[in-house]
């Protein structure tokens, strides 16, 4: 004996097949609609760069201070471990204040809100967007992935491949500049404190350790003032494909076709269910 459920499925399939023209038309309509809509979406291109976080603060052990009478003071003045320093550098990419300052410095508001900017008149069409809104948009335009090999991957999505590359370069440069400025300010402040302490320290061992700490601060100042990368070393320079990252027209077209097909099936089955209910209802007397 045939399974009633299987018979119902076969009957429904045959019934849907009898409406194949409707189903094909709905599928084509959905595909064409989303394909056309994809041209209204601003294309974006993806630039990627590989960077390596650089140690910007020597540790106590590296400078021969561990175990001395001023280990605690050394820890406070020399900074944190390499892992902590990398976390600080990584935090810059999610810092609201850093990103807001970056937007202002690079004049990115018109690019983040192109529909509100009139390039011919060099003015906003309406109210100028809020910096807070621009910061939220900017955070969605790039990502930094901490890889397992000690390297980071920076990915930037922008309106053209050239701008995606330049924004990625600017981000790396700005992080290096800001980290360099903070380290330089801190090292100079620590060095001033070391000189003052040396002038009034009576114990010879403490004077020797303090002088060693002062030497470390001088090294940090020279490093911060040097020409090399400070917090991020570029391993693979930003590069972008000439093929857009979005919109994916093939995917959108396929999704439109499937969506149209399912909507048509839902409509046909719903209509048939309503007709069956009406047919099964007793006539009014």
Short mmCIF file of the C-alpha atoms (twelve columns), coordinates in Angstrom:
data_MODEL
# 
_entry.id   MODEL 
# 
loop_
_atom_site.group_PDB 
_atom_site.id 
_atom_site.type_symbol 
_atom_site.label_atom_id 
_atom_site.label_alt_id 
_atom_site.label_comp_id 
_atom_site.label_asym_id 
_atom_site.label_seq_id 
_atom_site.Cartn_x 
_atom_site.Cartn_y 
_atom_site.Cartn_z 
_atom_site.pdbx_PDB_model_num 
ATOM 1   C CA . UNK A 1   0.000   0.000  0.000   1 
ATOM 2   C CA . UNK A 2   1.361   3.401  -0.934  1 
ATOM 3   C CA . UNK A 3   2.291   5.865  1.798   1 
ATOM 4   C CA . UNK A 4   -0.375  8.634  1.944   1 
ATOM 5   C CA . UNK A 5   2.294   11.242 2.708   1 
ATOM 6   C CA . UNK A 6   4.324   10.215 -0.326  1 
ATOM 7   C CA . UNK A 7   1.204   10.370 -2.482  1 
ATOM 8   C CA . UNK A 8   0.458   13.897 -1.267  1 
ATOM 9   C CA . UNK A 9   3.995   15.012 -2.052  1 
ATOM 10  C CA . UNK A 10  3.792   13.528 -5.555  1 
ATOM 11  C CA . UNK A 11  0.384   15.129 -6.145  1 
ATOM 12  C CA . UNK A 12  1.647   18.548 -4.938  1 
ATOM 13  C CA . UNK A 13  4.764   18.256 -7.108  1 
ATOM 14  C CA . UNK A 14  2.691   17.478 -10.174 1 
ATOM 15  C CA . UNK A 15  0.370   20.344 -9.388  1 
ATOM 16  C CA . UNK A 16  3.303   22.750 -9.038  1 
ATOM 17  C CA . UNK A 17  4.765   21.437 -12.291 1 
ATOM 18  C CA . UNK A 18  1.511   22.306 -14.019 1 
ATOM 19  C CA . UNK A 19  2.237   25.918 -12.985 1 
ATOM 20  C CA . UNK A 20  5.814   25.838 -14.247 1 
ATOM 21  C CA . UNK A 21  5.349   28.953 -16.346 1 
ATOM 22  C CA . UNK A 22  4.308   30.932 -13.284 1 
ATOM 23  C CA . UNK A 23  7.234   29.572 -11.260 1 
ATOM 24  C CA . UNK A 24  9.779   30.254 -14.003 1 
ATOM 25  C CA . UNK A 25  8.399   33.756 -14.522 1 
ATOM 26  C CA . UNK A 26  8.574   34.552 -10.810 1 
ATOM 27  C CA . UNK A 27  12.119  33.208 -10.587 1 
ATOM 28  C CA . UNK A 28  13.256  35.259 -13.586 1 
ATOM 29  C CA . UNK A 29  11.542  38.357 -12.214 1 
ATOM 30  C CA . UNK A 30  13.325  37.992 -8.874  1 
ATOM 31  C CA . UNK A 31  16.693  37.396 -10.544 1 
ATOM 32  C CA . UNK A 32  16.357  40.360 -12.906 1 
ATOM 33  C CA . UNK A 33  15.138  42.624 -10.086 1 
ATOM 34  C CA . UNK A 34  18.118  41.959 -7.817  1 
ATOM 35  C CA . UNK A 35  20.539  42.037 -10.742 1 
ATOM 36  C CA . UNK A 36  19.279  45.504 -11.666 1 
ATOM 37  C CA . UNK A 37  19.288  46.610 -8.029  1 
ATOM 38  C CA . UNK A 38  22.957  45.609 -7.726  1 
ATOM 39  C CA . UNK A 39  23.863  48.509 -10.012 1 
ATOM 40  C CA . UNK A 40  22.395  50.909 -7.455  1 
ATOM 41  C CA . UNK A 41  24.796  49.643 -4.775  1 
ATOM 42  C CA . UNK A 42  28.078  51.551 -4.532  1 
ATOM 43  C CA . UNK A 43  30.864  49.096 -5.382  1 
ATOM 44  C CA . UNK A 44  33.621  48.522 -2.861  1 
ATOM 45  C CA . UNK A 45  37.134  47.185 -3.285  1 
ATOM 46  C CA . UNK A 46  39.256  45.408 -0.716  1 
ATOM 47  C CA . UNK A 47  42.862  46.213 0.153   1 
ATOM 48  C CA . UNK A 48  44.870  43.971 2.455   1 
ATOM 49  C CA . UNK A 49  48.173  44.449 4.251   1 
ATOM 50  C CA . UNK A 50  50.199  42.228 6.562   1 
ATOM 51  C CA . UNK A 51  51.946  43.912 9.485   1 
ATOM 52  C CA . UNK A 52  53.987  42.787 12.466  1 
ATOM 53  C CA . UNK A 53  53.646  44.433 15.881  1 
ATOM 54  C CA . UNK A 54  57.001  45.731 17.077  1 
ATOM 55  C CA . UNK A 55  58.122  45.782 20.689  1 
ATOM 56  C CA . UNK A 56  58.165  49.428 21.764  1 
ATOM 57  C CA . UNK A 57  59.091  49.027 25.439  1 
ATOM 58  C CA . UNK A 58  62.102  47.043 26.726  1 
ATOM 59  C CA . UNK A 59  61.462  44.706 29.647  1 
ATOM 60  C CA . UNK A 60  63.377  44.545 32.919  1 
ATOM 61  C CA . UNK A 61  65.150  41.291 31.974  1 
ATOM 62  C CA . UNK A 62  66.293  42.697 28.640  1 
ATOM 63  C CA . UNK A 63  68.028  45.574 30.386  1 
ATOM 64  C CA . UNK A 64  69.581  43.660 33.285  1 
ATOM 65  C CA . UNK A 65  67.377  45.206 35.946  1 
ATOM 66  C CA . UNK A 66  65.450  42.132 37.116  1 
ATOM 67  C CA . UNK A 67  66.149  41.213 40.723  1 
ATOM 68  C CA . UNK A 68  67.541  44.602 41.651  1 
ATOM 69  C CA . UNK A 69  66.248  46.867 44.389  1 
ATOM 70  C CA . UNK A 70  64.379  48.980 41.869  1 
ATOM 71  C CA . UNK A 71  62.578  46.232 39.939  1 
ATOM 72  C CA . UNK A 72  59.187  47.662 40.825  1 
ATOM 73  C CA . UNK A 73  60.236  51.127 39.727  1 
ATOM 74  C CA . UNK A 74  61.682  49.682 36.529  1 
ATOM 75  C CA . UNK A 75  58.401  47.960 35.758  1 
ATOM 76  C CA . UNK A 76  56.533  51.227 36.171  1 
ATOM 77  C CA . UNK A 77  58.940  53.189 33.991  1 
ATOM 78  C CA . UNK A 78  59.875  50.700 31.301  1 
ATOM 79  C CA . UNK A 79  56.335  49.752 30.455  1 
ATOM 80  C CA . UNK A 80  54.620  46.416 29.937  1 
ATOM 81  C CA . UNK A 81  55.467  43.176 28.177  1 
ATOM 82  C CA . UNK A 82  55.518  42.674 24.414  1 
ATOM 83  C CA . UNK A 83  52.108  40.961 24.558  1 
ATOM 84  C CA . UNK A 84  50.677  43.946 26.438  1 
ATOM 85  C CA . UNK A 85  52.258  46.402 24.010  1 
ATOM 86  C CA . UNK A 86  50.765  44.500 21.067  1 
ATOM 87  C CA . UNK A 87  47.351  44.648 22.726  1 
ATOM 88  C CA . UNK A 88  47.713  48.416 23.129  1 
ATOM 89  C CA . UNK A 89  48.635  48.812 19.462  1 
ATOM 90  C CA . UNK A 90  45.713  46.616 18.412  1 
ATOM 91  C CA . UNK A 91  43.366  48.676 20.582  1 
ATOM 92  C CA . UNK A 92  44.132  51.766 18.493  1 
ATOM 93  C CA . UNK A 93  42.227  50.229 15.585  1 
ATOM 94  C CA . UNK A 94  39.066  50.020 17.697  1 
ATOM 95  C CA . UNK A 95  39.552  53.280 19.593  1 
ATOM 96  C CA . UNK A 96  36.723  55.741 18.952  1 
ATOM 97  C CA . UNK A 97  38.950  58.742 19.665  1 
ATOM 98  C CA . UNK A 98  41.697  57.481 17.336  1 
ATOM 99  C CA . UNK A 99  39.280  56.735 14.490  1 
ATOM 100 C CA . UNK A 100 37.472  60.065 14.914  1 
ATOM 101 C CA . UNK A 101 40.772  61.943 14.779  1 
ATOM 102 C CA . UNK A 102 41.814  59.878 11.751  1 
ATOM 103 C CA . UNK A 103 38.603  60.795 9.900   1 
ATOM 104 C CA . UNK A 104 39.198  64.494 10.545  1 
ATOM 105 C CA . UNK A 105 42.883  64.330 9.666   1 
ATOM 106 C CA . UNK A 106 42.268  62.487 6.381   1 
ATOM 107 C CA . UNK A 107 39.067  64.443 5.569   1 
ATOM 108 C CA . UNK A 108 37.060  61.224 5.091   1 
ATOM 109 C CA . UNK A 109 33.583  62.586 5.876   1 
ATOM 110 C CA . UNK A 110 32.686  63.194 2.187   1 
ATOM 111 C CA . UNK A 111 33.802  59.660 1.286   1 
ATOM 112 C CA . UNK A 112 31.896  58.090 4.156   1 
ATOM 113 C CA . UNK A 113 28.726  59.993 3.207   1 
ATOM 114 C CA . UNK A 114 28.985  60.386 -0.599  1 
ATOM 115 C CA . UNK A 115 25.220  60.755 -1.080  1 
ATOM 116 C CA . UNK A 116 25.209  63.858 1.122   1 
ATOM 117 C CA . UNK A 117 28.258  65.512 -0.447  1 
ATOM 118 C CA . UNK A 118 28.186  67.712 -3.537  1 
ATOM 119 C CA . UNK A 119 31.684  67.607 -5.068  1 
ATOM 120 C CA . UNK A 120 30.844  70.318 -7.639  1 
ATOM 121 C CA . UNK A 121 29.898  72.823 -4.949  1 
ATOM 122 C CA . UNK A 122 32.291  71.344 -2.396  1 
ATOM 123 C CA . UNK A 123 29.500  71.463 0.175   1 
ATOM 124 C CA . UNK A 124 27.000  69.286 1.987   1 
ATOM 125 C CA . UNK A 125 23.496  68.849 0.588   1 
ATOM 126 C CA . UNK A 126 21.702  69.410 3.850   1 
ATOM 127 C CA . UNK A 127 22.960  68.962 7.380   1 
ATOM 128 C CA . UNK A 128 26.574  67.886 7.828   1 
ATOM 129 C CA . UNK A 129 26.846  64.301 9.139   1 
ATOM 130 C CA . UNK A 130 27.797  63.816 12.777  1 
ATOM 131 C CA . UNK A 131 31.332  62.680 13.536  1 
ATOM 132 C CA . UNK A 132 29.899  59.914 15.742  1 
ATOM 133 C CA . UNK A 133 28.006  58.500 12.762  1 
ATOM 134 C CA . UNK A 134 31.118  58.727 10.600  1 
ATOM 135 C CA . UNK A 135 33.139  56.876 13.240  1 
ATOM 136 C CA . UNK A 136 30.627  54.035 13.301  1 
ATOM 137 C CA . UNK A 137 30.768  53.791 9.520   1 
ATOM 138 C CA . UNK A 138 34.536  53.885 9.502   1 
ATOM 139 C CA . UNK A 139 34.743  51.004 11.978  1 
ATOM 140 C CA . UNK A 140 32.792  48.890 9.489   1 
ATOM 141 C CA . UNK A 141 35.183  49.773 6.662   1 
ATOM 142 C CA . UNK A 142 38.249  47.968 8.029   1 
ATOM 143 C CA . UNK A 143 39.222  44.980 10.167  1 
ATOM 144 C CA . UNK A 144 42.423  43.833 11.844  1 
ATOM 145 C CA . UNK A 145 42.887  40.085 12.307  1 
ATOM 146 C CA . UNK A 146 45.447  38.757 14.776  1 
ATOM 147 C CA . UNK A 147 46.938  35.708 13.076  1 
ATOM 148 C CA . UNK A 148 48.443  32.726 14.895  1 
ATOM 149 C CA . UNK A 149 51.913  33.400 13.454  1 
ATOM 150 C CA . UNK A 150 52.403  36.730 15.219  1 
ATOM 151 C CA . UNK A 151 51.357  38.781 12.211  1 
ATOM 152 C CA . UNK A 152 48.237  40.886 11.698  1 
ATOM 153 C CA . UNK A 153 46.130  41.269 8.574   1 
ATOM 154 C CA . UNK A 154 44.615  44.691 7.920   1 
ATOM 155 C CA . UNK A 155 41.684  44.733 5.482   1 
ATOM 156 C CA . UNK A 156 40.125  47.959 4.183   1 
ATOM 157 C CA . UNK A 157 36.980  48.246 2.027   1 
ATOM 158 C CA . UNK A 158 36.674  51.426 -0.043  1 
ATOM 159 C CA . UNK A 159 35.093  52.837 -3.182  1 
ATOM 160 C CA . UNK A 160 38.138  52.333 -5.422  1 
ATOM 161 C CA . UNK A 161 41.195  50.046 -5.238  1 
ATOM 162 C CA . UNK A 162 43.509  53.069 -5.115  1 
ATOM 163 C CA . UNK A 163 41.679  54.670 -2.198  1 
ATOM 164 C CA . UNK A 164 41.473  51.356 -0.351  1 
ATOM 165 C CA . UNK A 165 45.260  51.097 -0.559  1 
ATOM 166 C CA . UNK A 166 45.859  54.718 0.475   1 
ATOM 167 C CA . UNK A 167 43.486  54.473 3.461   1 
ATOM 168 C CA . UNK A 168 45.229  51.278 4.625   1 
ATOM 169 C CA . UNK A 169 48.610  52.994 4.321   1 
ATOM 170 C CA . UNK A 170 47.318  56.020 6.221   1 
ATOM 171 C CA . UNK A 171 45.938  53.853 9.041   1 
ATOM 172 C CA . UNK A 172 49.274  52.088 9.542   1 
ATOM 173 C CA . UNK A 173 51.166  55.371 9.379   1 
ATOM 174 C CA . UNK A 174 48.863  57.058 11.885  1 
ATOM 175 C CA . UNK A 175 49.103  54.216 14.409  1 
ATOM 176 C CA . UNK A 176 52.893  54.392 14.156  1 
ATOM 177 C CA . UNK A 177 52.896  58.167 14.611  1 
ATOM 178 C CA . UNK A 178 50.542  58.135 17.594  1 
ATOM 179 C CA . UNK A 179 52.377  55.287 19.342  1 
ATOM 180 C CA . UNK A 180 55.688  57.027 18.660  1 
ATOM 181 C CA . UNK A 181 54.432  60.325 20.106  1 
ATOM 182 C CA . UNK A 182 53.103  58.676 23.279  1 
ATOM 183 C CA . UNK A 183 56.309  56.687 23.809  1 
ATOM 184 C CA . UNK A 184 58.462  59.766 23.249  1 
ATOM 185 C CA . UNK A 185 56.480  61.867 25.716  1 
ATOM 186 C CA . UNK A 186 56.572  59.136 28.343  1 
ATOM 187 C CA . UNK A 187 60.296  58.448 27.911  1 
ATOM 188 C CA . UNK A 188 61.171  62.152 28.250  1 
ATOM 189 C CA . UNK A 189 59.045  62.427 31.390  1 
ATOM 190 C CA . UNK A 190 60.679  59.316 32.868  1 
ATOM 191 C CA . UNK A 191 64.144  60.613 32.001  1 
ATOM 192 C CA . UNK A 192 63.475  63.900 33.782  1 
ATOM 193 C CA . UNK A 193 62.423  61.934 36.844  1 
ATOM 194 C CA . UNK A 194 65.600  59.791 36.658  1 
ATOM 195 C CA . UNK A 195 67.845  62.881 36.550  1 
ATOM 196 C CA . UNK A 196 66.086  64.382 39.563  1 
ATOM 197 C CA . UNK A 197 66.410  61.135 41.484  1 
ATOM 198 C CA . UNK A 198 70.095  60.780 40.640  1 
ATOM 199 C CA . UNK A 199 70.752  64.262 42.011  1 
ATOM 200 C CA . UNK A 200 69.377  63.302 45.447  1 
ATOM 201 C CA . UNK A 201 70.048  59.533 45.733  1 
ATOM 202 C CA . UNK A 202 72.716  58.799 48.434  1 
ATOM 203 C CA . UNK A 203 72.914  54.991 48.026  1 
ATOM 204 C CA . UNK A 204 75.432  53.911 45.395  1 
ATOM 205 C CA . UNK A 205 73.522  50.751 44.307  1 
ATOM 206 C CA . UNK A 206 70.369  52.769 43.798  1 
ATOM 207 C CA . UNK A 207 72.315  55.375 41.829  1 
ATOM 208 C CA . UNK A 208 73.713  52.670 39.533  1 
ATOM 209 C CA . UNK A 209 70.304  51.138 38.927  1 
ATOM 210 C CA . UNK A 210 68.745  54.550 38.392  1 
ATOM 211 C CA . UNK A 211 71.451  55.412 35.890  1 
ATOM 212 C CA . UNK A 212 70.723  52.128 34.089  1 
ATOM 213 C CA . UNK A 213 67.058  53.074 33.934  1 
ATOM 214 C CA . UNK A 214 67.960  56.492 32.587  1 
ATOM 215 C CA . UNK A 215 70.002  54.818 29.843  1 
ATOM 216 C CA . UNK A 216 66.964  52.761 28.865  1 
ATOM 217 C CA . UNK A 217 64.876  55.917 28.588  1 
ATOM 218 C CA . UNK A 218 67.520  57.504 26.364  1 
ATOM 219 C CA . UNK A 219 67.426  54.420 24.129  1 
ATOM 220 C CA . UNK A 220 63.638  54.671 23.905  1 
ATOM 221 C CA . UNK A 221 63.872  58.331 22.962  1 
ATOM 222 C CA . UNK A 222 66.383  57.556 20.214  1 
ATOM 223 C CA . UNK A 223 64.177  54.706 18.952  1 
ATOM 224 C CA . UNK A 224 61.092  56.931 18.923  1 
ATOM 225 C CA . UNK A 225 62.967  59.634 17.053  1 
ATOM 226 C CA . UNK A 226 64.406  57.165 14.542  1 
ATOM 227 C CA . UNK A 227 63.289  56.817 10.901  1 
ATOM 228 C CA . UNK A 228 62.083  53.202 11.104  1 
ATOM 229 C CA . UNK A 229 58.593  51.838 11.749  1 
ATOM 230 C CA . UNK A 230 57.780  52.148 15.418  1 
ATOM 231 C CA . UNK A 231 54.770  50.023 16.473  1 
ATOM 232 C CA . UNK A 232 53.871  48.297 13.202  1 
ATOM 233 C CA . UNK A 233 56.280  46.913 10.650  1 
ATOM 234 C CA . UNK A 234 54.855  46.418 7.163   1 
ATOM 235 C CA . UNK A 235 55.531  42.834 6.065   1 
ATOM 236 C CA . UNK A 236 53.334  42.932 2.958   1 
ATOM 237 C CA . UNK A 237 52.410  46.399 1.704   1 
ATOM 238 C CA . UNK A 238 48.709  47.184 1.104   1 
ATOM 239 C CA . UNK A 239 47.475  45.864 -2.218  1 
ATOM 240 C CA . UNK A 240 44.025  45.619 -3.786  1 
ATOM 241 C CA . UNK A 241 42.416  43.551 -6.502  1 
ATOM 242 C CA . UNK A 242 40.861  45.335 -9.467  1 
ATOM 243 C CA . UNK A 243 37.809  43.105 -8.977  1 
ATOM 244 C CA . UNK A 244 35.191  44.550 -6.629  1 
ATOM 245 C CA . UNK A 245 34.549  42.896 -3.274  1 
ATOM 246 C CA . UNK A 246 30.883  43.880 -3.366  1 
ATOM 247 C CA . UNK A 247 28.231  43.777 -4.620  1 
ATOM 248 C CA . UNK A 248 28.478  40.172 -5.784  1 
ATOM 249 C CA . UNK A 249 26.080  40.325 -8.743  1 
ATOM 250 C CA . UNK A 250 26.155  36.588 -9.397  1 
ATOM 251 C CA . UNK A 251 25.195  35.850 -5.798  1 
ATOM 252 C CA . UNK A 252 22.494  38.528 -5.769  1 
ATOM 253 C CA . UNK A 253 21.039  37.268 -9.059  1 
ATOM 254 C CA . UNK A 254 20.938  33.694 -7.780  1 
ATOM 255 C CA . UNK A 255 19.366  34.825 -4.504  1 
ATOM 256 C CA . UNK A 256 16.753  36.835 -6.423  1 
ATOM 257 C CA . UNK A 257 15.874  33.829 -8.556  1 
ATOM 258 C CA . UNK A 258 15.520  31.522 -5.563  1 
ATOM 259 C CA . UNK A 259 13.560  34.127 -3.641  1 
ATOM 260 C CA . UNK A 260 11.140  34.644 -6.520  1 
ATOM 261 C CA . UNK A 261 10.676  30.892 -6.903  1 
ATOM 262 C CA . UNK A 262 9.907   30.326 -3.207  1 
ATOM 263 C CA . UNK A 263 7.502   33.271 -3.091  1 
ATOM 264 C CA . UNK A 264 5.649   31.902 -6.101  1 
ATOM 265 C CA . UNK A 265 5.425   28.427 -4.532  1 
ATOM 266 C CA . UNK A 266 4.160   29.923 -1.270  1 
ATOM 267 C CA . UNK A 267 1.552   31.974 -3.136  1 
ATOM 268 C CA . UNK A 268 0.314   29.026 -5.228  1 
ATOM 269 C CA . UNK A 269 0.101   26.649 -2.257  1 
ATOM 270 C CA . UNK A 270 -1.667  29.258 -0.141  1 
ATOM 271 C CA . UNK A 271 -4.198  29.924 -2.894  1 
ATOM 272 C CA . UNK A 272 -4.862  26.198 -3.336  1 
ATOM 273 C CA . UNK A 273 -5.308  25.718 0.414   1 
ATOM 274 C CA . UNK A 274 -7.871  28.510 0.493   1 
ATOM 275 C CA . UNK A 275 -9.709  27.006 -2.477  1 
ATOM 276 C CA . UNK A 276 -9.781  23.581 -0.799  1 
ATOM 277 C CA . UNK A 277 -11.182 25.097 2.404   1 
ATOM 278 C CA . UNK A 278 -13.923 26.831 0.474   1 
ATOM 279 C CA . UNK A 279 -14.765 23.633 -1.397  1 
ATOM 280 C CA . UNK A 280 -14.940 21.647 1.852   1 
ATOM 281 C CA . UNK A 281 -17.174 24.175 3.607   1 
ATOM 282 C CA . UNK A 282 -20.930 23.330 3.601   1 
ATOM 283 C CA . UNK A 283 -23.023 25.647 1.414   1 
ATOM 284 C CA . UNK A 284 -25.045 28.345 3.119   1 
ATOM 285 C CA . UNK A 285 -28.754 27.505 3.507   1 
# 
